[in-house]
């Protein structure tokens, strides 16, 4: 529900990372300020930032301050200060949802080109970094497909997994949903307890 405004208190990735002593940050483009857990401030939308709903974050300002504007990402990368777990959130004008900056109307191709350019400009430096090339894991995914594709709750989406430990060019025929991605990231972080349905979701060890 895109209009959900409550608090989520069930087990979640933040709780498990904190218990395991792992550092984490969501980097949200167009976020108004560090620690902001409020409503939409376009082109930032809260519904793409799950951390803003977790009780573990909302009830603790120190934890909330881990949520930072995306402008912090480049400096953290340059200073070798990225956390163990980063969650990167492009805003509505760069995530292939709305028209790019300066365009009041646009085509799907325009939206996808803007998203592609955003990834090239902002994520290429991560892929080139020595730390990532040693043991990094990057997952690029979406929350839903086109409006007409409703299969399995959100349609068929693309997911790209990049790592020096992942076979290049591999295209899996397996069926996965987001719970499996949570499990994959939890496993990569060395967590021993996986939150919610990620505990029993199909394992992505083929990657």
N, CA and C of each residue as an Amber inpcrd file, in Angstrom:
protein
   621
   0.8480000  -1.1850000   0.0000000   0.0000000   0.0000000   0.0000000
   0.8870000   1.2410000   0.0000000   0.8930000   1.9580000  -1.1010000
   1.7510000   3.1440000  -1.2070000   1.3860000   4.2260000  -0.2030000
   0.1760000   4.1750000   0.3520000  -0.2590000   5.1920000   1.3100000
  -0.0660000   4.7650000   2.7630000   0.5710000   3.6140000   2.9800000
   0.8120000   3.1410000   4.3460000   1.6140000   4.1830000   5.1240000
   1.1860000   4.4650000   6.3510000   1.8710000   5.4940000   7.1480000
   2.1870000   5.0200000   8.5580000   2.0270000   3.7240000   8.8100000
   2.2460000   3.2090000  10.1570000   3.6930000   2.8920000  10.4630000
   3.8840000   2.1580000  11.5480000   5.2130000   1.7200000  11.9830000
   5.2850000   0.2070000  11.8980000   6.3870000  -0.3160000  11.4080000
   6.5870000  -1.7560000  11.2580000   7.4880000  -2.2330000  12.3930000
   6.9480000  -3.0870000  13.2480000   7.7040000  -3.5300000  14.4230000
   8.1670000  -4.9780000  14.3310000   7.8320000  -5.6700000  13.2310000
   8.2760000  -7.0540000  13.0860000   9.7900000  -7.0900000  12.8750000
  10.3580000  -8.2970000  12.9660000  11.7860000  -8.4590000  12.7480000
  12.1640000  -7.9060000  11.3710000  13.3440000  -7.3220000  11.2760000
  13.7570000  -6.6980000  10.0220000  15.2770000  -6.6970000   9.9250000
  15.7880000  -6.3180000   8.7590000  17.2180000  -6.3850000   8.4940000
  18.0110000  -5.4650000   9.4180000  17.4460000  -4.3120000   9.7950000
  18.1390000  -3.4040000  10.7110000  18.3580000  -4.0700000  12.0680000
  17.3300000  -4.6910000  12.5840000  17.4400000  -5.3470000  13.8890000
  18.5450000  -6.4010000  13.8760000  18.5610000  -7.1940000  12.8350000
  19.5580000  -8.2580000  12.7580000  20.9680000  -7.7070000  12.5260000
  21.1040000  -6.6540000  11.7530000  22.4270000  -6.0510000  11.5580000
  22.9430000  -5.4410000  12.8520000  22.0630000  -4.7620000  13.5850000
  22.4860000  -4.1810000  14.8590000  22.9250000  -5.2620000  15.8370000
  22.1900000  -6.3590000  15.8880000  22.5570000  -7.4510000  16.7900000
  23.9010000  -8.0640000  16.4070000  24.2110000  -8.0300000  15.1220000
  25.4600000  -8.6250000  14.6420000  26.6090000  -7.6220000  14.5960000
  26.3390000  -6.3800000  14.9930000  27.3910000  -5.3610000  15.0040000
  27.7790000  -4.8610000  13.6230000  26.8590000  -4.9360000  12.6750000
  27.1130000  -4.4670000  11.3180000  26.6530000  -3.0210000  11.1590000
  27.3930000  -2.2530000  10.3880000  27.0110000  -0.8630000  10.1220000
  26.1320000  -0.8020000   8.8830000  25.2520000   0.2110000   8.8270000
  24.3190000   0.3120000   7.7070000  23.9010000   1.7590000   7.4890000
  23.5700000   2.0710000   6.2590000  23.0460000   3.3910000   5.9140000
  22.1610000   3.2870000   4.6790000  20.9910000   3.8950000   4.7140000
  20.2550000   4.1530000   3.4850000  20.6980000   5.5290000   2.9460000
  21.0490000   5.5740000   1.6730000  21.4170000   6.8230000   1.0000000
  20.2600000   7.1890000   0.0790000  19.4600000   8.1570000   0.4610000
  18.2330000   8.4910000  -0.2700000  18.3830000   9.8200000  -1.0000000
  18.2690000   9.7790000  -2.3220000  18.3700000  11.0060000  -3.1000000
  17.2070000  11.9330000  -2.7890000  17.5070000  13.2190000  -2.6340000
  16.5300000  14.2840000  -2.3470000  15.9270000  14.1830000  -0.9510000
  16.4960000  13.3470000  -0.0750000  16.0620000  13.3350000   1.3260000
  16.3060000  14.7250000   1.9110000  15.3280000  15.3080000   2.6280000
  15.4880000  16.6840000   3.1020000  16.6440000  16.8920000   4.0810000
  16.9270000  15.8770000   4.9300000  17.9630000  16.0600000   5.9460000
  18.3550000  14.7120000   6.5320000  19.4730000  14.6880000   7.2220000
  19.9140000  13.4870000   7.9220000  18.8700000  13.0980000   8.9620000
  18.5230000  11.8200000   9.0110000  17.5850000  11.3360000  10.0140000
  16.1280000  11.6060000   9.7100000  15.8250000  12.0790000   8.5050000
  14.4420000  12.4080000   8.1700000  13.6190000  11.1360000   7.9970000
  12.5290000  11.0110000   8.7480000  11.6310000   9.8590000   8.6370000
  10.2010000  10.3080000   8.3390000  10.0600000  11.5380000   7.8910000
   8.7410000  12.1050000   7.6320000   8.1740000  11.7060000   6.2840000
   7.1280000  12.4010000   5.8760000   6.4000000  12.0830000   4.6580000
   7.1550000  12.5290000   3.4050000   6.5130000  12.3290000   2.2650000
   7.1270000  12.6670000   0.9830000   7.5200000  14.1320000   0.9030000
   8.6710000  14.3810000   0.3140000   9.0890000  15.7240000  -0.0720000
   9.6240000  15.5630000  -1.4890000   8.7300000  15.6910000  -2.4500000
   9.0510000  15.3590000  -3.8430000  10.3170000  16.0700000  -4.3140000
  11.1780000  15.3390000  -5.0370000  11.0090000  14.0140000  -5.6340000
  11.3720000  12.8250000  -4.7290000  11.6990000  13.0700000  -3.4550000
  11.8600000  11.9590000  -2.5070000  10.4880000  11.4510000  -2.0920000
  10.3110000  10.1160000  -2.0760000   9.0780000   9.5400000  -1.5540000
   9.4230000   8.5110000  -0.4780000   8.7180000   8.6030000   0.6130000
   9.0000000   7.7580000   1.7680000   8.8200000   6.2760000   1.4720000
   7.8430000   5.9250000   0.6270000   7.5120000   4.5150000   0.4260000
   8.6480000   3.7090000  -0.1900000   9.6560000   4.3770000  -0.7260000
  10.8160000   3.6600000  -1.2630000  11.9320000   3.5260000  -0.2370000
  11.6810000   4.0030000   0.9640000  12.6780000   3.9650000   2.0320000
  12.1340000   3.1400000   3.1940000  12.2830000   1.8240000   3.1610000
  11.6850000   0.9880000   4.2030000  12.1890000   1.3000000   5.6010000
  13.3880000   1.8230000   5.7040000  13.9810000   2.0980000   7.0160000
  13.1860000   3.1450000   7.7930000  12.4970000   4.0210000   7.0800000
  11.7210000   5.0760000   7.7240000  10.4680000   4.5510000   8.4100000
  10.1740000   3.2480000   8.2390000   8.9930000   2.6450000   8.8540000
   9.3350000   1.7230000  10.0320000  10.5840000   1.2720000  10.1250000
  10.9430000   0.2930000  11.1490000  10.9450000   0.9200000  12.5370000
  10.3270000   0.2620000  13.5070000  10.3290000   0.7670000  14.8880000
  11.7540000   0.8720000  15.4230000  12.6380000  -0.0110000  14.9940000
  14.0290000   0.0250000  15.4330000  14.6970000   1.3460000  15.0670000
  14.2210000   1.9760000  14.0050000  14.7780000   3.2370000  13.5280000
  13.9570000   4.4170000  14.0350000  12.6510000   4.3140000  13.9260000
  11.7730000   5.4300000  14.2850000  11.8440000   5.7720000  15.7720000
  12.0770000   4.7660000  16.6180000  12.0650000   4.9830000  18.0600000
  13.4350000   5.3110000  18.6340000  14.4280000   5.5360000  17.7690000
  15.7870000   5.7900000  18.2360000  16.4470000   6.7780000  17.2790000
  16.6260000   8.0120000  17.7330000  17.1560000   9.0490000  16.8380000
  18.5600000   8.7280000  16.3450000  19.3550000   8.0580000  17.1680000
  20.6980000   7.6600000  16.7330000  20.6150000   6.7280000  15.5360000
  19.6670000   5.7830000  15.6020000  19.4670000   4.8820000  14.4820000
  18.9140000   5.6370000  13.2740000  17.9730000   6.5420000  13.5120000
  17.3830000   7.3200000  12.4150000  18.4410000   8.1360000  11.6800000
  19.4700000   8.5700000  12.3920000  20.5110000   9.3840000  11.7720000
  21.3770000   8.5950000  10.7910000  21.1790000   7.2760000  10.7340000
  21.8390000   6.4920000   9.6930000  21.2200000   6.7550000   8.3200000
  19.9920000   7.2670000   8.2870000  19.3370000   7.6150000   7.0260000
  19.8830000   8.9670000   6.5750000  20.5650000   8.9710000   5.4450000
  21.2380000  10.1970000   5.0040000  20.9040000  10.5170000   3.5550000
  21.0360000  11.7990000   3.1710000  20.8590000  12.1440000   1.7560000
  21.9140000  11.4490000   0.8910000  21.5690000  11.2010000  -0.3600000
  22.4890000  10.4980000  -1.2410000  23.7860000  11.2700000  -1.4680000
  23.7650000  12.5610000  -1.2320000  24.9850000  13.3630000  -1.3980000
  26.1120000  12.8640000  -0.5010000  25.8030000  12.1090000   0.5530000
  26.8350000  11.5770000   1.4390000  27.5620000  10.3840000   0.8190000
  26.9690000   9.7830000  -0.1960000  27.5220000   8.5280000  -0.7110000
  28.9090000   8.7040000  -1.3230000  29.0710000   9.7130000  -2.1590000
  30.3520000   9.8840000  -2.8470000  31.4800000  10.1590000  -1.8680000
  31.2130000  10.9530000  -0.8310000  32.2720000  11.2320000   0.1450000
  32.5820000  10.0090000   0.9900000  31.5600000   9.2410000   1.3690000
  31.8130000   8.0100000   2.1230000  32.6160000   7.0220000   1.2880000
  32.3060000   6.9450000   0.0030000  33.0480000   6.0520000  -0.8850000
  34.4930000   6.5160000  -1.0270000  34.6800000   7.8170000  -1.2600000
  36.0280000   8.3550000  -1.4600000  36.8930000   8.2040000  -0.2140000
  36.2730000   8.2760000   0.9590000  37.0170000   8.2010000   2.2220000
  37.0440000   6.8010000   2.8130000  36.5970000   5.8160000   2.0070000
  36.5810000   4.4290000   2.4520000  35.7870000   4.2680000   3.7440000
  34.6290000   4.9480000   3.8110000  33.7960000   4.9290000   5.0070000
  32.3970000   4.3800000   4.7360000  32.2440000   3.6320000   3.6550000
  30.9370000   3.0190000   3.4170000  30.6420000   2.0100000   4.5200000
  29.3920000   1.8890000   4.9230000  29.0280000   0.8960000   5.9450000
  29.0690000  -0.5140000   5.3720000  28.8610000  -1.5000000   6.2260000
  28.7890000  -2.8830000   5.7390000  27.6460000  -3.0670000   4.7490000
  26.5530000  -2.3070000   4.9680000  25.3380000  -2.4550000   4.1630000
  24.8480000  -1.0710000   3.7570000  24.7470000  -0.8600000   2.4560000
  24.2210000   0.3990000   1.9320000  22.9460000   0.1180000   1.1470000
  21.9460000   0.9630000   1.3260000  20.6850000   0.8490000   0.5860000
  20.5150000   2.1670000  -0.1580000  20.6500000   2.1390000  -1.4790000
  20.6620000   3.3520000  -2.2790000  19.2930000   3.5630000  -2.9180000
  18.7580000   4.7640000  -2.7610000  17.3940000   5.0600000  -3.2000000
  17.4050000   6.2680000  -4.1360000  17.3610000   6.0560000  -5.4560000
  17.1970000   7.1940000  -6.3690000  15.8140000   7.8280000  -6.1630000
  15.7090000   9.1110000  -6.4660000  14.4000000   9.7530000  -6.3030000
  13.5140000   9.4710000  -7.5120000  12.3010000  10.0060000  -7.4840000
  11.2900000   9.6830000  -8.5020000  11.6930000  10.1070000  -9.9070000
  12.5840000  11.0750000 -10.0140000  12.9880000  11.5560000 -11.3290000
  14.1560000  10.7690000 -11.9120000  14.6830000   9.8330000 -11.1260000
  15.8340000   9.0570000 -11.5840000  15.6580000   7.5570000 -11.4050000
  14.4740000   7.1250000 -10.9870000  14.2530000   5.6930000 -10.7560000
  13.3480000   5.0610000 -11.8150000  13.1700000   5.7460000 -12.9310000
  12.3530000   5.2760000 -14.0600000  10.8590000   5.3210000 -13.7720000
  10.4660000   6.0730000 -12.7610000   9.0440000   6.1750000 -12.4260000
   8.4220000   7.4380000 -13.0130000   9.0250000   8.5920000 -12.7680000
   8.5040000   9.8630000 -13.2610000   9.4170000  10.4200000 -14.3490000
   8.9870000  11.5090000 -14.9500000   9.7990000  12.1450000 -15.9880000
  11.0780000  12.7260000 -15.3900000  12.1530000  12.7330000 -16.1520000
  13.4020000  13.3290000 -15.6700000  13.2480000  14.8220000 -15.4010000
  14.2130000  15.3800000 -14.7110000  14.2200000  16.8130000 -14.4040000
  14.0960000  17.6160000 -15.6960000  13.2040000  18.6260000 -15.6850000
  13.0480000  19.5170000 -16.8300000  12.0850000  19.0410000 -17.8960000
  11.4810000  17.8520000 -17.6910000  10.5470000  17.3320000 -18.6910000
   9.1670000  17.1750000 -18.0540000   8.1690000  17.8890000 -18.5850000
   6.8120000  17.7950000 -18.0480000   6.0690000  16.5920000 -18.6050000
   6.4630000  16.1400000 -19.7880000   5.9350000  14.9100000 -20.3580000
   7.0900000  14.1520000 -20.9820000   6.9790000  12.8210000 -21.0030000
   8.1070000  12.0300000 -21.4850000   7.6380000  10.6290000 -21.8360000
   8.5070000   9.8870000 -22.4940000   8.2190000   8.5140000 -22.8630000
   8.8700000   7.5720000 -21.8480000   8.4930000   6.3080000 -21.9250000
   9.1430000   5.3110000 -21.0860000  10.6360000   5.2690000 -21.3790000
  11.0000000   5.4310000 -22.6470000  12.4160000   5.4390000 -23.0230000
  13.1620000   6.5870000 -22.3450000  12.5200000   7.7480000 -22.2160000
  13.1310000   8.8810000 -21.5300000  13.3950000   8.5460000 -20.0620000
  12.4230000   7.9060000 -19.4320000  12.5540000   7.5460000 -18.0170000
  13.6840000   6.5410000 -17.8180000  13.7310000   5.5460000 -18.6970000
  14.7620000   4.5190000 -18.5670000  16.1460000   5.0870000 -18.8590000
  16.2390000   6.0050000 -19.8080000  17.5220000   6.6320000 -20.1130000
  18.0180000   7.4420000 -18.9210000  17.1030000   8.1440000 -18.2490000
  17.4930000   8.9250000 -17.0630000  17.9810000   8.0140000 -15.9510000
  17.2830000   6.8940000 -15.7460000  17.7000000   5.9490000 -14.7130000
  19.0630000   5.3410000 -15.0500000  19.2570000   5.0030000 -16.3150000
  20.5230000   4.4310000 -16.7500000  21.6700000   5.4200000 -16.5650000
  21.4280000   6.6770000 -16.9320000  22.4560000   7.7020000 -16.7570000
  22.7700000   7.9330000 -15.2870000  21.7290000   7.8720000 -14.4540000
  21.9490000   8.0580000 -13.0110000  22.8460000   6.9510000 -12.4630000
  22.5640000   5.7230000 -12.8700000  23.4010000   4.6080000 -12.4210000
  24.8370000   4.7670000 -12.9160000  24.9800000   5.1640000 -14.1680000
  26.3240000   5.3270000 -14.7240000  27.1070000   6.3930000 -13.9690000
  26.4660000   7.5100000 -13.6910000  27.1550000   8.6230000 -13.0380000
  27.4270000   8.3780000 -11.5630000  26.5590000   7.6060000 -10.9100000
  26.6530000   7.4880000  -9.4540000  27.1370000   6.1390000  -8.9440000
  26.9470000   5.0940000  -9.7330000  27.3180000   3.7560000  -9.2780000
  28.6180000   3.2590000  -9.9150000  28.9660000   3.7530000 -11.0950000
  30.2410000   3.3710000 -11.7080000  31.4370000   3.5760000 -10.7720000
  31.4980000   4.7020000 -10.0280000  32.6420000   4.8670000  -9.1170000
  32.7240000   3.7770000  -8.0490000  31.5830000   3.2670000  -7.6090000
  31.5880000   2.1650000  -6.6430000  32.2120000   0.9210000  -7.2680000
  31.7960000   0.5980000  -8.4960000  32.3000000  -0.6050000  -9.1570000
  33.8070000  -0.5200000  -9.4050000  34.3040000   0.7050000  -9.5550000
  35.7270000   0.8910000  -9.8300000  36.5850000   0.9020000  -8.5660000
  35.9560000   0.9660000  -7.4020000  36.7180000   1.0860000  -6.1600000
  37.4030000  -0.2200000  -5.7890000  38.5670000  -0.0890000  -5.1570000
  39.3550000  -1.2710000  -4.7770000  38.5980000  -2.1370000  -3.7800000
  37.9020000  -1.5090000  -2.8380000  37.1820000  -2.2670000  -1.8110000
  36.0880000  -3.1150000  -2.4410000  35.3490000  -2.5250000  -3.3940000
  34.2850000  -3.3010000  -4.0380000  34.8690000  -4.4430000  -4.8560000
  35.9510000  -4.1870000  -5.5550000  36.5530000  -5.2150000  -6.4060000
  37.1030000  -6.3830000  -5.5950000  37.3010000  -6.1470000  -4.2940000
  37.8100000  -7.2330000  -3.4510000  36.6910000  -8.1820000  -3.0320000
  35.6230000  -7.6400000  -2.4690000  34.5550000  -8.5390000  -2.0010000
  33.1850000  -7.8680000  -1.9560000  32.9510000  -6.8910000  -2.8220000
  31.6860000  -6.1710000  -2.8140000  30.5470000  -6.9530000  -3.4460000
  29.3410000  -6.5580000  -3.0990000  28.1270000  -7.1290000  -3.6970000
  27.1590000  -5.9920000  -3.9730000  26.7900000  -5.8160000  -5.2350000
  25.8380000  -4.7920000  -5.6410000  24.6190000  -5.4680000  -6.2410000
  23.4500000  -5.0960000  -5.7450000  22.1890000  -5.6030000  -6.2940000
  21.3790000  -4.4120000  -6.7750000  21.0130000  -4.4240000  -8.0470000
  20.1480000  -3.3870000  -8.6110000  18.8140000  -4.0450000  -8.9220000
  17.7670000  -3.5550000  -8.2830000  16.4580000  -4.1760000  -8.4870000
  15.3630000  -3.1250000  -8.4200000  14.1550000  -3.5570000  -8.6970000
  12.9780000  -2.6770000  -8.7020000  11.9320000  -3.2270000  -7.7500000
  10.9370000  -2.4210000  -7.4480000   9.8770000  -2.8800000  -6.5380000
   8.6710000  -3.4220000  -7.2910000   8.5690000  -3.1340000  -8.5970000
   7.4070000  -3.5750000  -9.3570000   7.7150000  -3.4720000 -10.8430000
   6.8730000  -4.1330000 -11.6460000   6.9930000  -4.0700000 -13.0930000
   6.0720000  -2.9740000 -13.6300000   5.7530000  -3.0620000 -14.9190000
   4.8040000  -2.1150000 -15.5140000   3.4240000  -2.3370000 -14.9050000
   2.5700000  -1.3460000 -14.9850000   1.2810000  -1.3840000 -14.2850000
   0.4200000  -2.5830000 -14.6730000   0.5130000  -3.0280000 -15.9100000
  -0.3360000  -4.1230000 -16.3580000   0.1400000  -5.4990000 -15.9350000
   1.3500000  -5.6010000 -15.3970000   1.9200000  -6.8950000 -14.9990000
   1.7640000  -7.0460000 -13.4880000   0.8050000  -7.8450000 -13.0740000
   0.4980000  -7.9970000 -11.6500000   0.8260000  -9.3920000 -11.1190000
   1.4760000 -10.2130000 -11.9280000   1.7670000 -11.5820000 -11.5060000
   2.6070000 -11.6090000 -10.2380000   2.2470000 -12.4820000  -9.3290000
   2.9990000 -12.6850000  -8.0780000   3.1030000 -11.4150000  -7.2330000
   2.1650000 -10.5030000  -7.3990000   2.1220000  -9.3270000  -6.5380000
   2.8190000  -8.1020000  -7.0650000   3.5860000  -8.2170000  -8.1460000
   4.2730000  -7.0340000  -8.6500000   4.8550000  -7.1990000 -10.0290000
   4.6170000  -8.3440000 -10.6360000   5.0830000  -8.5510000 -11.9950000
   6.5290000  -9.0040000 -12.0900000   6.9800000  -9.1660000 -13.3120000
   8.3480000  -9.6320000 -13.5910000   9.2870000  -8.4340000 -13.6380000
  10.2270000  -8.3830000 -12.7260000  11.1780000  -7.2670000 -12.6790000
  12.5840000  -7.7550000 -13.0170000  13.4070000  -6.8290000 -13.4260000
  14.8150000  -7.1270000 -13.6640000  15.5930000  -6.9590000 -12.3630000
  16.5600000  -7.8250000 -12.1680000  17.4730000  -7.7170000 -11.0310000
  18.8730000  -8.0410000 -11.5320000  19.8060000  -7.1530000 -11.2450000
  21.1910000  -7.3230000 -11.6710000  22.0530000  -7.4780000 -10.4260000
  22.8640000  -8.5350000 -10.3960000  23.7380000  -8.7970000  -9.2610000
  25.1850000  -8.7200000  -9.7390000  25.9670000  -7.8510000  -9.1170000
  27.3480000  -7.6130000  -9.5230000  28.2680000  -7.8630000  -8.3430000
  29.2820000  -8.6850000  -8.5540000  30.2630000  -8.9760000  -7.5060000
  31.4330000  -9.7110000  -8.1390000  32.6350000  -9.5280000  -7.5900000
  33.7530000 -10.3400000  -8.0840000  33.5540000 -11.8240000  -7.8180000
  32.5980000 -12.1690000  -6.9650000  32.3340000 -13.5670000  -6.6320000
  31.1460000 -14.1560000  -7.3960000  30.5430000 -13.3550000  -8.2820000
  29.3750000 -13.8060000  -9.0400000  29.7910000 -14.1320000 -10.4710000
  29.3410000 -15.2550000 -11.0220000  29.6710000 -15.5860000 -12.4140000
  29.1790000 -14.4960000 -13.3680000  30.0560000 -13.9950000 -14.2110000
  29.6740000 -12.9240000 -15.1380000  28.7440000 -13.4590000 -16.2160000
  27.7170000 -12.6690000 -16.5390000  26.8110000 -13.0160000 -17.6150000
  25.8370000 -14.1230000 -17.2900000  25.7620000 -14.5170000 -16.0200000
  24.8720000 -15.6200000 -15.6490000  23.4230000 -15.1430000 -15.5840000
  22.5220000 -15.8790000 -16.1910000  21.0960000 -15.5430000 -16.2020000
  20.3320000 -16.7280000 -15.6200000  19.8100000 -16.5620000 -14.4090000
  19.1660000 -17.6750000 -13.7260000  17.7490000 -17.9010000 -14.2420000
  17.3580000 -19.1560000 -14.4250000  15.9770000 -19.4620000 -14.7970000
  15.0630000 -19.6000000 -13.5760000  15.6260000 -19.4890000 -12.3840000
  14.8650000 -19.7300000 -11.1520000  13.8980000 -18.5830000 -10.8580000
  12.8500000 -18.8940000 -10.0930000  11.8740000 -17.8920000  -9.6690000
  12.2280000 -17.4050000  -8.2640000  12.4670000 -16.1080000  -8.1260000
  12.7710000 -15.5140000  -6.8290000  11.8810000 -14.2970000  -6.6060000
  11.6540000 -13.9790000  -5.3280000  11.0060000 -12.7270000  -4.9670000
  11.9000000 -11.9720000  -3.9870000  11.4370000 -10.8230000  -3.5120000
  12.3000000  -9.9540000  -2.7150000  12.7840000 -10.6050000  -1.4170000
  12.0090000 -11.5190000  -0.8790000  12.4410000 -12.1880000   0.3500000
  13.7650000 -12.9300000   0.1420000  13.9400000 -13.4900000  -1.0510000
  15.1890000 -14.1840000  -1.3500000  16.3640000 -13.2100000  -1.4220000
  16.1030000 -11.9960000  -1.9250000  17.1630000 -10.9890000  -1.9620000
  17.5780000 -10.5720000  -0.5600000  16.5960000 -10.4520000   0.3380000
  16.9290000 -10.1370000   1.7290000  17.7990000 -11.2480000   2.3100000
  17.4360000 -12.4870000   2.0050000  18.2290000 -13.6070000   2.4760000
  19.6400000 -13.5960000   1.9140000  19.7740000 -13.2480000   0.6270000
  21.0910000 -13.1800000   0.0040000  21.9690000 -12.1280000   0.6730000
  21.4120000 -10.9520000   0.9170000  22.2030000  -9.8970000   1.5530000
  22.5390000 -10.2620000   2.9960000  21.5930000 -10.8760000   3.7060000
  21.8590000 -11.2920000   5.0820000  22.9890000 -12.3150000   5.1260000
  22.9420000 -13.2510000   4.1870000  23.9930000 -14.2740000   4.1280000
  25.3440000 -13.6470000   3.8020000  25.3560000 -12.7090000   2.8560000
  26.6000000 -12.0410000   2.4780000  27.1890000 -11.2470000   3.6480000
  26.3120000 -10.7290000   4.5110000  26.7700000  -9.9730000   5.6800000
  27.2230000 -10.8720000   6.8230000  26.9880000 -12.1690000   6.6910000
  27.3780000 -13.0990000   7.7410000  26.3930000 -13.1810000   8.8780000
  25.1410000 -12.7540000   8.6480000  24.1350000 -12.8390000   9.6940000
  23.7480000 -14.2980000   9.9210000  23.3800000 -14.6200000  11.1280000
  22.9760000 -15.9890000  11.4420000  21.4650000 -16.1200000  11.5860000
  20.7710000 -15.0040000  11.7720000  19.3060000 -14.9950000  11.8100000
  18.8100000 -14.0930000  10.7000000  17.9430000 -14.6360000   9.8520000
  17.4060000 -13.8770000   8.7300000  16.0070000 -13.4010000   9.0980000
  15.6750000 -12.1500000   8.8270000  14.3780000 -11.6220000   9.2400000
  13.2170000 -12.1440000   8.4020000  12.0990000 -12.3830000   9.0590000
  10.8490000 -12.6980000   8.3820000  10.9350000 -13.8460000   7.4050000
  10.2700000 -13.6740000   6.2780000  10.1660000 -14.7320000   5.2760000
  11.4820000 -15.0160000   4.5660000  12.4980000 -14.1710000   4.7590000
  13.7830000 -14.4410000   4.1090000  14.4470000 -15.6910000   4.6920000
  14.0100000 -16.0970000   5.8820000  14.5610000 -17.2870000   6.5260000
  14.2470000 -18.5520000   5.7260000  13.0680000 -18.5950000   5.1180000
  12.6350000 -19.7990000   4.4020000  12.4760000 -19.5800000   2.8970000
  12.7560000 -18.3810000   2.4040000  12.6400000 -18.1080000   0.9690000
  13.6890000 -18.9030000   0.1940000  13.4250000 -19.2020000  -1.0800000
  14.4170000 -19.9280000  -1.8860000  15.7790000 -19.2490000  -1.8220000
  16.8060000 -20.0350000  -1.5690000  18.1620000 -19.5220000  -1.4020000
  18.7810000 -19.1820000  -2.7750000  19.5030000 -18.0780000  -2.8220000
  20.1160000 -17.6370000  -4.0780000  21.6010000 -18.0040000  -4.1360000
  21.9500000 -19.1280000  -3.5540000  23.3660000 -19.5250000  -3.4900000
  23.9670000 -19.7950000  -4.8620000  23.1250000 -19.9690000  -5.8920000
  23.6710000 -20.1670000  -7.2370000  24.4670000 -18.9550000  -7.6920000
  24.2470000 -17.8060000  -7.0350000  25.0130000 -16.6080000  -7.3550000
  26.3120000 -16.5290000  -6.5660000
